[in-house]
Amino acid sequence: MARGGPMHGSAVEWGTAGAVGNHCPGVGDVVNADFLNDLIALSARIGADPSLVQGGGGNTSLKRGDALWVKASGTWLAHAHERDIFVPLPLAQVRDALRHDDGETRVNLLSQGLALRPSIETSLHALLPHALVVHVHSVATIAWAVRRDAQTQLAQRLDGLNWAWVPYRRPGHRLTQVVAGILNTRTPDVLVLGNHGLVVGAADRAGAEALLAEVERRLRLPQRDAPSSQPQRLAQVNDLHWAPAPLELVHALATDAQALRIAAGGVLYPDHAVFLGPRAAVVNDGECLSAALARTAAECGAAPCFALVPGAGVLTAPDLSDGAHAMLHCLALVALRLDGEAALAELGESDVAELIDWEAEKYRRSLMRTPN
């Protein structure tokens, strides 16, 4: 395990009364490393599973005394064994910050002096009472959570579990405020976030893994087989020398008719917007890539980072990050599980613009240019 970064796998002395003022943990505070082992192992396992986590998406946390250990923004759960991906925060002060309208700003101030920023979802992790919290962008969950009839469908499949539906809000403090309203009446162990993903909370790793596995079992959906890509047709329209998508599955976004409609339509979930932009370019018959990009940019005001060539496959911009490639893979996994007859609840234009322009997401994108 790497030890060169800020407090990876390190315990902290928070004072006899738990009050730390503005103290940020430092090397001199290290007393033990073992208690993070389960969090690290669980994070690495789910981070390596693209059906649960893609790129730097998803986050995990552990509460120990008055310390909240949470994944750092932009880091990859898959690298939990090799890299420093967790940051410690004073739990009581984070929870106190959430009582204020500017709670997000107050939480960010608590992390000053740390080398890494805490996850955008830190407020949600702090609010939930469970010792261990896991937030994943489960492909199966997203495929249900983007449907207009999501609540009805989920109620049937999650019957008997202690779960709650959370309507879409921008990740961070706004989402946490909605969850706080739910916690005023009960304490669910499973949250399905509309147009977003899944959260499970438990007392320990075993409980979290068992609950995550049970939800995944209940929400599992078959993946359609898609026609193969057609490299020759892609080359014919590719006057800008963009790269074909490196994973064959991603080409299904253009070769599978239902997936093509989804990929060419609106934005379904936050990471879809943040890493892939508001719209894909669609190369029409008789059109070259450059013309399709120019037309799409004029229509939506943003340059697309990938292009769909119907029946042939997907072309990607030369500077597309590893994180964005991971999100293309996620979009294909989701699209191949969606029922073509189901009405989808796409994010609104204002929601998409807000995500793309949000400073916290710009920071996360900047860290995902390479695989950390």
Secondary structure, DSSP 8 states (H G I E B T S, - for coil): ---SSSSTT------TTS--TT----GGG----GGGHHHHHHHHHHHT-TTT--TT--EEEEEETTEEEEEBTT--GGGTTTS--EEEEEHHHHHHHTTSTTHHHHHHHHTTT-SS-B-TTHHHHHHS--SEEEEE--HHHHHHHTBTTHHHHHHHHSTTS-EEEE----TTHHHHHHHHHHHTT---SEEEETTTEEEEEESSHHHHHHHHHHHHHHH-----------HHHHHHH-TT--EE-SSGGGGHHHHSHHHHHHHHS---SHHHHHHH-S--EE--TT--HHHHHHHHHHHHSS--SEEEETTTEEEE-TT--HHHHHHHHHHHHHHTTS-TTS-B----HHHHHHHHH-HHHHHHHHHTSS--
